[in-house]
Amino acid sequence: MKQRIGKILALAFLITAILSCSNNQTKNDISQQNIPPTAVTTTNLDNQTEKIKFKTEFGAELFSLKQQDNGVKLVDANDQELARIRENTPGKFKIKNVSEEVLGYVVREKSLWKLENPDESQGLYILKRQNDSHYTLEDAANKAIYQIQGQNNSWEIKTPENSLVYQVRIKDGKTSLRNLSGNTVFSTISEISPIAFACFGLDVLTREQQAGLAYAVNLTGGE
């Protein structure tokens, strides 16, 4: 009789324990359901710490544009400053080297961007917007040097005689500059307008001039 009573008490204790665990689990599940999901952090290129990296075909960093409070810095693969571009007055961008020497200016006007010499006494090149997908780079005498044309997910940099120089390819979130052989010269996964990226394929310009022009063009999306 005593053994039967003991078994009944043990069984009752076991049932109580199971019900208690089940109740606690239900509370935990409800509590977890009420916790809001963790916010996804997105990268904003307006963030002053953002770095737009340009890499070789094999992933080695070639150069970068580092956002600053009032412009960008052009740095090499070792993060050494090459130039600094600042918009000192609306529509006018000064390009200086690490020694604070003025290298030139980019002046934005309606549908065009002028590259000027350091003392602003002479125009050097002009990037003109013909329409949404057609730009030309001209010298100071208004002679065409390059034409830049876009279609679908690619842009082409050509000579005035229509010979291909480079192709700008946009695919899977990557923008690449490709040579005549189809090999990647460099690329970036950062957000930059195609026409601004194409400025780095204008070989007649120095890298510092390319960076200054690209920065000025990118601010307006090439408009």
C-alpha positions as CSV (number, residue, x, y, z in Angstrom):
1,M,0.0,0.0,0.0
2,K,2.8,2.4,1.0
3,Q,4.6,1.5,-2.3
4,R,1.5,2.4,-4.3
5,I,1.1,5.7,-2.5
6,G,4.8,6.5,-3.2
7,K,4.4,5.7,-6.9
8,I,1.4,8.0,-7.1
9,L,3.2,10.9,-5.4
10,A,6.3,10.5,-7.7
11,L,4.1,10.5,-10.7
12,A,2.2,13.6,-9.6
13,F,5.6,15.3,-8.9
14,L,6.8,14.4,-12.4
15,I,3.6,15.8,-14.1
16,T,3.9,19.0,-12.1
17,A,7.5,19.5,-13.2
18,I,6.7,18.9,-16.9
19,L,3.9,21.4,-16.8
20,S,6.1,24.0,-15.1
21,C,8.9,23.6,-17.7
22,S,6.3,23.9,-20.6
23,N,4.9,27.0,-19.1
24,N,8.3,28.7,-18.7
25,Q,9.2,27.8,-22.3
26,T,6.0,29.4,-23.6
27,K,6.8,32.6,-21.7
28,N,10.3,32.6,-23.1
29,D,8.9,32.2,-26.7
30,I,6.4,35.0,-26.3
31,S,9.2,37.2,-24.8
32,Q,11.5,36.6,-27.7
33,Q,8.7,37.3,-30.2
34,N,8.2,40.8,-28.6
35,I,11.9,41.7,-29.1
36,P,12.3,44.0,-32.1
37,P,14.7,42.8,-34.9
38,T,18.2,44.2,-34.9
39,A,18.4,47.1,-37.3
40,V,20.5,46.5,-40.4
41,T,23.4,49.0,-40.7
42,T,23.8,50.4,-44.1
43,T,26.8,52.2,-45.5
44,N,26.2,55.9,-46.5
45,L,28.8,57.5,-48.8
46,D,27.9,60.8,-47.2
47,N,29.5,59.5,-44.0
48,Q,32.8,61.4,-43.7
49,T,34.7,58.3,-42.9
50,E,33.7,56.4,-46.0
51,K,36.5,55.4,-48.4
52,I,35.9,54.8,-52.1
53,K,38.4,52.1,-53.0
54,F,39.7,51.4,-56.5
55,K,41.3,48.0,-56.8
56,T,43.2,46.1,-59.5
57,E,41.8,43.0,-61.3
58,F,43.4,40.9,-58.6
59,G,42.0,42.8,-55.6
60,A,45.0,44.9,-54.7
61,E,44.1,48.4,-53.6
62,L,45.4,51.0,-56.2
63,F,44.1,54.3,-54.9
64,S,41.1,55.7,-52.9
65,L,39.0,58.7,-52.3
66,K,38.5,59.4,-48.6
67,Q,35.6,61.6,-47.6
68,Q,36.4,64.7,-45.6
69,D,34.2,67.4,-44.0
70,N,34.4,69.7,-47.0
71,G,35.8,67.5,-49.8
72,V,37.8,64.4,-50.5
73,K,41.4,63.2,-50.3
74,L,43.1,61.2,-53.0
75,V,45.4,58.6,-51.4
76,D,47.6,55.9,-52.8
77,A,47.6,52.2,-52.0
78,N,49.5,52.9,-48.8
79,D,47.0,55.5,-47.6
80,Q,49.5,58.3,-48.3
81,E,47.8,61.5,-49.4
82,L,48.4,62.5,-53.0
83,A,45.9,65.4,-53.3
84,R,43.0,67.1,-51.5
85,I,39.9,68.4,-53.3
86,R,37.7,71.0,-51.7
87,E,34.8,73.1,-52.8
88,N,36.0,76.5,-51.5
89,T,33.2,78.4,-53.2
90,P,30.0,77.0,-54.7
91,G,30.8,75.3,-58.0
92,K,34.6,75.8,-57.7
93,F,36.9,73.0,-56.5
94,K,40.5,73.5,-55.6
95,I,43.0,70.7,-56.0
96,K,46.1,70.8,-53.7
97,N,48.9,68.3,-53.1
98,V,50.2,67.2,-49.7
99,S,52.5,70.3,-49.6
100,E,49.5,72.6,-49.9
101,E,50.6,73.5,-53.4
102,V,47.7,74.3,-55.7
103,L,47.5,71.9,-58.6
104,G,44.5,73.4,-60.4
105,Y,40.8,74.0,-60.2
106,V,37.6,72.4,-61.5
107,V,34.8,75.0,-62.2
108,R,31.3,73.7,-62.6
109,E,28.9,75.5,-64.9
110,K,25.7,74.5,-66.5
111,S,26.2,71.1,-68.2
112,L,30.0,71.5,-68.2
113,W,33.1,71.3,-66.0
114,K,36.3,73.3,-66.6
115,L,39.8,72.3,-65.6
116,E,41.9,75.3,-64.9
117,N,45.6,75.8,-64.2
118,P,46.9,76.7,-60.7
119,D,46.7,80.5,-61.0
120,E,43.3,80.3,-62.8
121,S,44.7,82.2,-65.8
122,Q,44.1,79.4,-68.3
123,G,41.5,76.8,-69.1
124,L,43.0,73.4,-69.8
125,Y,40.1,71.0,-70.5
126,I,36.3,71.1,-70.6
127,L,34.0,68.1,-69.9
128,K,30.7,68.9,-71.7
129,R,27.4,67.1,-71.2
130,Q,25.7,66.6,-74.6
131,N,22.8,64.6,-73.1
132,D,22.2,62.0,-70.4
133,S,24.4,59.4,-72.0
134,H,26.9,61.5,-74.1
135,Y,29.8,63.6,-72.9
136,T,32.9,65.0,-74.6
137,L,36.2,66.1,-73.2
138,E,37.7,69.0,-75.1
139,D,40.9,71.0,-74.8
140,A,41.2,74.7,-74.3
141,A,40.8,75.2,-78.1
142,N,37.5,73.3,-78.0
143,K,39.0,70.4,-79.8
144,A,37.5,67.0,-78.9
145,I,39.9,64.6,-77.2
146,Y,37.4,61.9,-75.9
147,Q,33.8,61.2,-76.3
148,I,32.0,59.2,-73.5
149,Q,28.8,57.4,-74.4
150,G,26.6,55.2,-72.3
151,Q,24.1,52.5,-73.1
152,N,22.5,49.8,-70.9
153,N,25.1,48.8,-68.2
154,S,28.2,50.0,-69.9
155,W,29.9,53.2,-71.0
156,E,32.6,53.6,-73.7
157,I,35.4,56.1,-73.8
158,K,36.4,56.7,-77.5
159,T,38.6,59.0,-79.5
160,P,37.0,61.6,-81.8
161,E,37.5,59.0,-84.6
162,N,35.3,56.6,-82.7
163,S,38.1,54.2,-81.7
164,L,37.5,52.5,-78.4
165,V,39.9,53.4,-75.5
166,Y,38.2,52.0,-72.5
167,Q,34.9,50.5,-71.5
168,V,33.2,51.2,-68.1
169,R,31.2,48.0,-67.2
170,I,28.6,47.9,-64.4
171,K,27.7,44.4,-63.2
172,D,26.8,42.8,-59.9
173,G,27.3,45.9,-57.9
174,K,30.8,46.5,-59.3
175,T,32.0,49.2,-61.7
176,S,35.0,48.4,-63.7
177,L,37.3,50.1,-66.2
178,R,38.3,47.7,-68.9
179,N,41.0,48.0,-71.6
180,L,40.8,47.0,-75.3
181,S,41.7,43.4,-74.3
182,G,38.7,43.2,-72.0
183,N,41.0,43.1,-68.9
184,T,40.0,45.1,-65.8
185,V,42.3,48.1,-65.2
186,F,40.6,48.8,-61.8
187,S,37.2,48.6,-60.2
188,T,35.1,49.7,-57.3
189,I,32.1,48.4,-55.4
190,S,31.4,51.8,-53.9
191,E,28.5,53.9,-55.2
192,I,29.8,56.4,-57.8
193,S,28.1,57.7,-60.9
194,P,29.3,56.0,-64.1
195,I,30.3,59.3,-65.7
196,A,32.3,60.2,-62.6
197,F,34.0,56.8,-62.6
198,A,34.8,57.3,-66.4
199,C,36.8,60.4,-65.5
200,F,39.5,58.1,-64.2
201,G,39.8,56.7,-67.8
202,L,40.7,60.1,-69.3
203,D,44.4,59.4,-69.7
204,V,45.2,62.9,-70.9
205,L,44.6,64.1,-67.3
206,T,46.8,63.5,-64.3
207,R,45.4,61.3,-61.5
208,E,44.9,64.4,-59.4
209,Q,42.9,66.1,-62.2
210,Q,40.9,63.0,-62.7
211,A,40.0,62.8,-59.0
212,G,39.0,66.5,-58.9
213,L,36.9,66.2,-62.0
214,A,35.3,62.9,-60.8
215,Y,34.4,64.4,-57.4
216,A,32.8,67.5,-59.0
217,V,30.9,65.4,-61.5
218,N,29.7,62.9,-58.9
219,L,28.2,65.6,-56.7
220,T,25.6,66.3,-59.3
221,G,25.4,62.8,-60.9
222,G,26.9,64.3,-64.1
223,E,24.1,66.8,-64.6
